[in-house]
Amino acid sequence: MNTHATVLDPTAEDRPAERERCLRPESLAGLTVGLLDISKPRGDVFLDRVEERIGGLGARVKRYTKPTFTKPAPVDLRHEIATTCDAVIEALAD
């Protein structure tokens, strides 16, 4: 199994930053999972279904929405998500 992954930042990076992958939880039961809608069309529809599924796994769900998909999430929104959620799922639907 390949444990190395390259993730590129789409916001004008000159050189990809190397980051360690976070450990994934064994279960979502009892965790708070943030669902971030980046404000693209139908992202909320996708996240509605995700919320149904992970709620059924025993996770507490918190929903967030970026003001616009054309810019990174505001610092205060990122901080709130980072300090209140154990995991995050971001919707990139169109």
N, C-alpha and C positions, 0 to 999 in steps of 0.2 A: 504494500500500500504506500503510495506517495504521500508524505506528510508535508511536502513543500508546496506552497501555493503563492502565486504572484497576483496581487491585487493592485490594480492601477487606479490612482485617484484621477477622476475625470476633470479636475479643476486646475488645468494648466501646470502640471508638475513637470519639471525638467528631468528629474531623476526619481525613479520609484523609491519610496522609503521602505526599509526592511522592518517588519514588525512581526513579533511572535504571535501566533494564533492563541486566542484565549481557549482555555479548557471548556468543553461543552458540558453542561450538567447531565447527569445520568437520567434525570426525570425533570419534568416541569411542575410536578405536583408541589404545591406550596410556594412556588416562586411567583414573582411579579414579572410579567412579560409586557414590555411596551410595544405598541404597534404604531409605527410612524408612517403616516400618509404624506407623501411628498407633494401632494396637490396635482397630480397628473390625472387625467380623466379615468374613471373607473377604479382607481386605486382603493377607494373606500369600499367598493363592491368586493374586491379581492380580500381586503382586511376584515370585512364582515364575516366572510366564510372562515378565514383563519381564526378569528376570535371564537367562533362556534367550536372549531376543532380543538384549539388549545385550552379553552375553558372546560371542555369535556375531559381533559387530561389532568384537571385539578389546579390549573394555573389561575392566578388573578391577572386580569388584563387591564391595562391603562392605555387609552388612545391619545395620540398626539397628531397634530397636523402642521406641516411647514406652511408659511405664508405663500410661498411660491416654489415651483420646482426648478426655477432658473437660477437659484442661488443656494448656497449651503444653509443649513438650518442655523437660526440665530444662536449665539452663544448661550443665552439664558435657557433656551429650549433644550439644547444639548446637555447643559448642566443638570436641568431638572430630570431628564431621562436617565442620565448617568448616575444620579444620586437616588433615584426612586425605583429603578428597574434592575432585575437580575439578568435579563436578556432582552434583546430588541429584534423585531422583525420590521423591515422597511418595505413598503409597497412601491413597486416600480411599474405598475400596470399602465396601459394606454388603451 
